[in-house]
Amino acid sequence: MITFDDIMKEIAKKEAEYKKLRKSEVASIPDYELREAVIYWMRGMFKKDWSDEYEVIKKLPKSCQYVYSCCAIMDEVLNGGFEQLYVNSTARDIETALHGFIDIGTEDIFNY
């Protein structure tokens, strides 16, 4: 049986691995792991308490901001719906995510 501690150890292992991710290594990461790798790489730049999350992300290239914001928005909505999105600080990423979804050609996600 997998325990909470097992999950946390696996997360810590991946965080440590991807914190040092180099651009030249991205092509070798399997597609199913790419999102996780890039997100862990970005999170590896945050202070331990994430108090600088927004500032760190805003200093990254637009493409990184788009990936981070799109993933954050989708995670919030899939986890707790739009209500959770607007209650949490992630709501500040909505505009950046919108530009990211448009940039990758998925703007239809907003046409229900």
C-alpha positions as MATLAB code, in Angstrom:
seq = 'MITFDDIMKEIAKKEAEYKKLRKSEVASIPDYELREAVIYWMRGMFKKDWSDEYEVIKKLPKSCQYVYSCCAIMDEVLNGGFEQLYVNSTARDIETALHGFIDIGTEDIFNY';
ca = [
       0.000    0.000    0.000;
       1.309    3.431   -0.936;
       1.465    5.808    2.000;
       1.419    9.582    2.179;
       5.108    9.479    3.114;
       5.859    7.431   -0.016;
       4.138   10.035   -2.166;
       5.972   12.902   -0.473;
       9.326   11.132   -0.928;
       8.602   10.639   -4.631;
       7.667   14.312   -5.003;
      10.851   15.397   -3.189;
      12.910   13.114   -5.445;
      11.378   14.568   -8.618;
      11.704   18.122   -7.310;
      15.411   17.570   -6.675;
      15.879   15.930  -10.074;
      14.094   18.597  -12.091;
      15.304   21.594  -10.104;
      18.534   21.347  -12.106;
      16.801   20.821  -15.457;
      18.673   22.257  -18.424;
      17.141   23.383  -21.688;
      19.253   20.835  -23.554;
      17.665   18.005  -21.514;
      14.034   18.877  -22.234;
      13.921   16.980  -25.537;
      14.925   13.763  -23.768;
      12.047   13.887  -21.274;
       9.125   11.636  -22.229;
       5.965   13.557  -23.177;
       4.020   12.126  -20.238;
       6.605   13.610  -17.828;
       7.280   16.941  -19.545;
       4.614   19.016  -17.791;
       5.707   17.749  -14.399;
       9.381   18.348  -15.153;
       8.894   21.943  -16.256;
       6.600   22.781  -13.336;
       9.044   21.269  -10.826;
      11.881   23.209  -12.464;
       9.993   26.474  -12.008;
       8.904   25.647   -8.466;
      12.527   24.892   -7.642;
      13.215   28.629   -7.942;
      10.705   29.557   -5.222;
      11.508   30.173   -1.598;
      10.552   27.246    0.617;
       7.321   28.969    1.679;
       6.476   29.975   -1.936;
       6.133   33.612   -0.844;
       7.908   34.714   -4.024;
       6.013   32.451   -6.452;
       4.373   35.266   -8.409;
       7.547   37.357   -8.644;
       9.657   34.399   -9.806;
       7.179   33.376  -12.493;
       6.845   36.952  -13.776;
      10.621   37.115  -14.333;
      10.633   34.011  -16.543;
      10.166   34.109  -20.328;
       6.565   34.437  -21.538;
       6.481   30.807  -22.661;
       7.291   29.683  -19.104;
       4.714   32.067  -17.662;
       2.128   30.606  -20.045;
       2.920   27.002  -19.132;
       2.878   27.726  -15.408;
      -0.330   29.769  -15.528;
      -2.203   27.339  -17.797;
      -1.251   24.414  -15.568;
      -2.150   26.299  -12.392;
      -5.561   27.303  -13.739;
      -6.360   23.811  -15.019;
      -5.227   22.220  -11.745;
      -7.455   24.530   -9.701;
     -10.514   24.030  -11.906;
     -10.087   20.260  -12.100;
      -9.463   20.001   -8.358;
     -12.184   22.259   -6.993;
     -13.948   23.998   -9.856;
     -14.075   27.661  -10.735;
     -15.061   28.513   -7.176;
     -11.731   27.195   -5.897;
      -9.912   29.063   -8.651;
     -11.333   32.401   -7.558;
     -10.887   31.757   -3.843;
      -7.199   30.891   -4.203;
      -4.416   33.213   -5.311;
      -4.275   31.436   -8.662;
      -6.991   33.769   -9.952;
      -4.241   36.338  -10.561;
      -2.923   34.023  -13.303;
      -6.123   34.003  -15.361;
      -5.068   36.662  -17.870;
      -1.645   35.113  -18.421;
      -3.260   31.680  -18.807;
      -5.715   33.083  -21.355;
      -2.809   34.352  -23.459;
      -1.099   30.980  -23.005;
      -4.156   29.017  -24.139;
      -4.462   31.282  -27.184;
      -0.741   30.968  -27.934;
      -0.916   27.167  -27.996;
      -4.103   27.209  -30.051;
      -6.590   26.062  -27.443;
      -8.641   29.226  -27.091;
     -11.741   27.140  -27.859;
     -11.496   25.899  -24.289;
     -13.404   29.059  -23.357;
     -16.222   28.595  -25.909;
     -18.785   26.425  -24.143;
];
